[in-house]
Amino acid sequence: MAEKPLVHLIDGHIYIFRSYFSLPDMSAPDGTPTNAAYGFANTLLRYLAEQVPTHMAVCFDYDVNASFRSETFPDYKANRGEPPEDLEPQFDLCVEVGRALGLPVFVRDRYEADDLIATLTRQLLAKGARVRIVTSDKDLCQLVRDDGRVQLYDLAKDSHMDADCVRAKFGVDPDQIPDYLGLVGDAVDNLPGVPGVGPKSAAAVLGAFGRIEHVPADPAEWSEVAVRGAKRLAAKIEEHRELALRVRELATVHQRVPGIDVGLGELRFRGADRDKATALFDRLGWGRIATRIPRWRDAAPRETENLARLDGNRG
């Protein structure tokens, strides 16, 4: 039996924002701003050329500031404000770019890219595949597995993060990341932590008790916890336990987004769509960028047929 493939899942919005803030202003012939979309296209093209993935998908937030989380916790990501005016129209352009390059694109109302990636990861693991999540978002560390079948890859740093790396960085197991964030909070997402609980204290507490709900209120039960001020910490966590549990829930990625049911064959990279890519790049005035496309869908039909047979029916 052939080895199941490595599926590359791209956290799209991270690289859109990175491109927007790293490239100078650009615009299409019709005046549409394009610097973020151009940088995003180049990021995907470089990744395709250097990594040569057989299976890949790109996931996007439906709305960078609105999801089911903000419906239940209005302060969630409220610190970010609205996207810059010249970035807003580029999100849809980036979706077009992904599809023109022949990549499956996932975006769902009320859900974030993290939830889509988590849902795809769960389904792919059930089919025996391995998953590389391309992101710099620490929240997705919770999906990393000890068996090595799920790892994170930071494109900017060219570095992988496996389960041991998660432990070395945060002091907790990957599946404890939501509990960790429930205790320390997450300034990036505007999530509050328990006052007085920092990263080292949170790691020590979770190392001893596992989950927030298992942390005892009685400091006499903290004798095995290597942390200073146990009495104070016990009181703080007890006082703010409900909030910590709520933040944990918000920090936990949703692994069953409705309407997503994919097989390996659907995530096979067969090459860019020549008609879509040519029309899009001409419209945006990007000139020679098409010469960097590593593979066209209609370039090698025999190879595509052979690869498809390896996938089987829906993986």
Secondary structure, DSSP 8 states (H G I E B T S, - for coil): -----EEEEEEHHHHHHHHHHHS---B-TTS-B-HHHHHHHHHHHHHHHHH--SEEEEE--SSTT-SHHHHH-TTTTTTS-S--TTTTTHHHHHHHHHHHTT--EE--TT--HHHHHHHHHHHHHHTT-EEEEE---GGGGGG--TTSSEEEEETTTTEEE-HHHHHHHHSS-GGGHHHHHHHH-BGGGTB---TT--HHHHHHHHHHHSSGGG--S-GGGGTT---S-HHHHHHHHHHTHHHHHHHHHHHS--S--TT----GGGGB---B-HHHHHHHHHHHT-GGGGGG-S-BTTS-HHHHHHHHHHH-TT-
